[in-house]
Amino acid sequence: MEEKNRLAATRWRALPEEEKKKFEEVAKKYKHPDVADWSQEERNKFIARHRRQLLAEIMLLEDLGCHSSMMLVDPCGELFNLGSAEGVNFLITNHDVVAKFRQHFYVQCKRYTYRHVQSLFNKKYSEAIAKPGSRVPYLRVTTRNENDNPPESNTSYTITLSTIADDSTIASTLRKVASEANIEDVISKTGKQLEEDDIDVEDCSLTQDERLTLYTHCRDFFDEDAWTAVCHNSKDISNSAKDIIFPLYTEAADEDFWLFYCPGKTLSSIDNARPTTKLGGYWLDRKDTSNAYTILTPEKEIKVKWIIKTDHGPLYYEQSLDVNANGEEFELPGIFKDCIRLTLHKSGFFKGLGLKRIHI
């Protein structure tokens, strides 16, 4: 190598200045190429070469103890997952990351579900091992035994909801989280449930009525994995809620729950708080048996652990109230009250005031 370098240096010094300038211009062109004039074939070759170089660098870093995960989309729309063994495994087990990456760079009408992402990984896996039709050997991780059922209460109550959701309302809500599924089959009471593969992997933005309809009328339409996926997709959006009304557990003999208003608080700050964290706000006073309330002053404090929670986190209703309204009444939707009562019922804390008790 040393002899070749000496020979190259000798020949370089022997070249005239004009020839040296030509070589320097060509080297500069390759170092800082002007891709605007390149053909598509030249671009594809350049991308392929540098993608291989990038993969070689990643493998070298992995040998040095580094873990990495990278996604690359070329101009043809081909998605490449590059990274160390642990990094690629991360992408395989987190389908929503890949789908959201695609969604960020493509504005499409089509919505991706978990099934689309699985198909993509199976295609890439088949290409990698040169065996068409192969499937990624997924490993399902669960923390609950299928035979472990939640304990049943020794009493139950019939709950007559004040709000009735017709099939069209339920179907509209379900399509917000599973746009590709056959919703009519699911709500026809044939026992079919939505599965994780049916759930859209991008964030789903639900209105307050849709969110409460989901918890009040739609839980039985999802299996456990699908219900968990819905929680994951809606959490980032719901966490931005602020000026929140929370239902609280109560030991009062004449009330099933109390309502507390937290102005200026975001759901994310409360959801991530410790159970013993104190929140400042105002109690709401219900007028007779209606849905009308007034704000009670002065400001009081509660603890986060008193907030009634669904499977997906704190139950809440977002509404800005004037704390200086001096007794002015406002109404809350009946479905909010229904959702609270149903949540209490499922967790065994519903007192069943005014309802018929059934011993089981």
N, C-alpha and C positions, 0 to 999 in steps of 0.2 A: 504493500500500500504506500509506503514511504517513497519507494522508487517511482511509482506512478504519479504521485504528487509532484515530485521533482521534475518529471518529464512534462507534465501539464504546465508547470510554472515556466519552464524553459520555452515551450511552444507559445505560451501566452505572451511572454516578453518579446518574442520574435515577430508577433503580429503587428501590422501597421495600425495606427491610431483609428483609422476609419473602420477597420474590421473589429477592433475592440468595442467601438461604440455600437456597432450592430449587435454584437453578442450581449452587450449590457442592456440594450433596448428590449431584446427578446426575453432575457431573464427578468427584467422589470415587468414585462407583459404577463409572464406566467405567475409572478409573485402577486401582482395586482391586476387580474384579468378584467377586461371590459366585456361583461357577459351579454351586453345588449345586442351585439352582432352575432352571437353564437346561434347555431342551428339547434333544434331540439335534440338531435342525436348527440351533439357535442355536450350539451347540458346534462343529458342523462349519463354519459360516460364520466363526466366530471363529478356528478353527485355520487355515482356508484363507487368511484375511486376514493373519494373523501369519506364516504360512509364506512368503507372497509378500514380506512385509516383511523377513523373515530372508534370503531369497534376494537381495533388493535390497542389503542390507547386505554380504552375501558378495561380490557383484559389485563393489561400491564398494571393498571391501578388496582385491580382486584387481587393480583398476585402480591401486591404491596399492602394488602389489608383493607382496601377501600371498597365500599359498597355504593353502587350507583344505579339509577333507574332513569331511562330517557325514552321519550316518544318523539318520533320524527315522521312528518307527513311530507312526501315529495309532491312535485307539481301535478303528478298524475293521480293524486289522491291515495296513493299506497301508504299504509301506516306501518312503520317499523318500530318494534320495541327493542331497545338496546339497553344493556346493563349487565351487571354482575349476576350471578346465579340467584342471590337473594333479591336483587332488584327486579329481575324478571318475574320471580315468584310473587313479589308484591303486586305487580300489575295483573298477574293471572288471578289472584285472589281478591282483587279490588276492581271489579268490572266497571263500576261507576266512574272511576278515575279516567279510564280510557275513553268511555263514552262522552264524558264532559270535555275531554281534550278535543275529540272530534267535533263536538257541538260548537266549541269556541271558534274553530277555524272554518266551519261550514255553516252557512245559513240555508237550512233545508226545511221543507214542510214535513218530511218524515221524522217521526220520533222514535228513538231507539229504546228497546227494552233489554232486559238482561239476556234474553234469548239471542238477540242480535250480537251482543258482545261475546257470548259463548261460541256462537258460530264463527266469529272472527278469529278467536283464539284457536279453535279446532282447525281452521283453515291454515293458520300460521304454523301450528304444531305439525300438521300433516306435511307441509312443505319442508319443515326443518328436519324431519326424520325420513323424508322421501317415501312415505307410505300414505297414498291417497285414502281419504275416508277415516283417518285415525282421529281419536278424540283425546283431549288433554286429560290426564289422570287426576281429576279434581279430588281433593280431600275435603269432605264436609266436616266442619268443626261444630260441635254443639255442646252446650253446657247443661242440657236438660234431657233426662231419660224420657223416651217416648211414653213409658208407662207411668211416669210421675204426673199425676193429675193434681191440680190445686185442691186444697181441702174445701169441702162443701159445708156451708152453714147448716145448722139444724133447723133453721126456719127460713122461709122465703116469703116474698110478698108479690102480689100481682101489682104491676105498675101500669097505670093508664096514662100514657103520655098526652100532654096537652097539645102537642103538635103532631100532625100526621103527614108523613112524607110519602107521596105517591111514587109509583115506579119510575116515572119520568124524572123526578127530582133525584132519586137514588141513582138512576142510570147516568144522569148528567154529572153527578159527583164522582162516580166510579170512573167515568171516562177521563176525568182530570188526572187520574193517577195510573190508569191502565188503558191508554188510547187504542191499543192494538187488539185488546181482548174482545171476545164475544160477550158483551155485558148482558144481553138478553138471556143467554143460557144461564148466566150466574144468578140473576134475580128471579128466575122461573121456579125457584124452590126445588130444584132437582138434586140438590146436594153438592153440585159443582161449586168449587171455590177458586178464587184467583190465587195463582201461585207466584213465587218470586219471579219466574221467567216472564210473567205477564206485566210486571210493573215497569213503568217508564223509569229510566235511570237518570234523567235530568231532573232538576229541582221542579217540584210542582207547586204552583201558586194558587192556593185556595182562598176564597172569600171566607169571612167569618161564618156565614150561614152554611157554606159547604163544609168547612172544617167541623162544625158542630153536628151537621148531618152525618158526616163520616163516622164520628164517635158514637152518635146516638142510634143510627139506623143501619150502619154498614159493616160493623165489626165481623159479623158472621159470614160475610162474603169473602173473607181473606183467610188463608192458612197462616200459620205462625211466621214462616219466613217472609211471606208477602207483606204481612202487617209490619214486620220489622223494617222491610225495605221502604214502605211508605213513610215510616217515622224518619228514616235517614234522609229521604229526599225532600221532606218538608221542613226539617229542622232549621236549616240555614235561613230560610225565608221567614219562618215564624219567630225566630230569635230577634228580629228587628222590631217586633211589636213593642209599644211603650204606652204609658198611661193605661194601666191594666187593672181590671177588676178580678180578684181572685175569690173563689169559694173556699171557706175554711171549715175544718172539722169543729164540731161543738159538742159539749156534754149537756147542753141545755135540753130539758125534757120536752119543750114545746117547739123546738126547731130542729130540722135536719141538717142545716148548714147556716153559716153566716157569710156575708159578703164584705170584702175589704178592698178599698180603692188605693192604688199606689201610683200617684202622679209622677211623671218624669223618670220612671224606672223602665228599663228594657227587660224583655223576657230572658235574654241571654245572661244578664248579670244575676238574675234571680235563680235561673236554672242551674247555674254553676256555683251558687253560694252554698255554704255549709248549712246543715239543718238548723243549727242554733243561731244563725245570722238573723239579726233583727231588721225589720223593714218598717219605715215610717209611712203613715197614710191615714185613711179615714174609714170608719165603719159606715156601712150603708144600712139605713133603717127601712124595712119593708112596711108598706101601708096595707093593713088588713091582710087579705088573701090574694091581692092583685099582684101584678108585676111592676107596680110603681114603687119607687124608692126615693129617699132623700139622703143627703150627706150629713153625717153627724160630726160636729166639731167639739173640742179641739182635736189636733192631730194626735194619733196614738201609735203604738208599736205592736207588731206581731212577730212571730218567728217563722222562718221558711218552712219548718217541718209541719206547721199547721195547715199548709196549702193542700187541697185535694188534688191528686194527680191521676192522670190516665196512664195507659201503657207507654205513652210517648212523652210524658213530662207533665208539668203543671197545667191544670185546666184553667182557662182564662177567657176573658172577653175584653177586647180593646175598645175603649171609649174615653174621650176627653171630657172631663166634667169640670164645672166651675165650683171650686170649693167655697167661694164666697156668695153662692146663690141664695143663702139664707132661707133654707127650707123649701126651695123650689123642687117640684117632683119631676122625675124622669122615669122612663120605662125601659126595661130590659126584655129582649125577645124570649118568648116562652121556651124555645128550643134550648136556650142556655140553662134554664132551670131543669128541663128534662134531662139534659146531658149530665148535670151534676147529680141528680137523683139516681140515674142509671149507673153512674160511676160508683156512687156510694153503695148501691145495691150489689154490684158485682164484687166489691171488696168486703162486703159483710158489715158495713157501717150504717146502712140505711135503717132508720127507725120505723119507717112505714107509717108515718103519722096520717091518720085518716084513710088508710088503705087496709084492705082485708088481709089478714095473716093466714098463711097456709103452712101447716106443720108437715115436714117431709122426713 
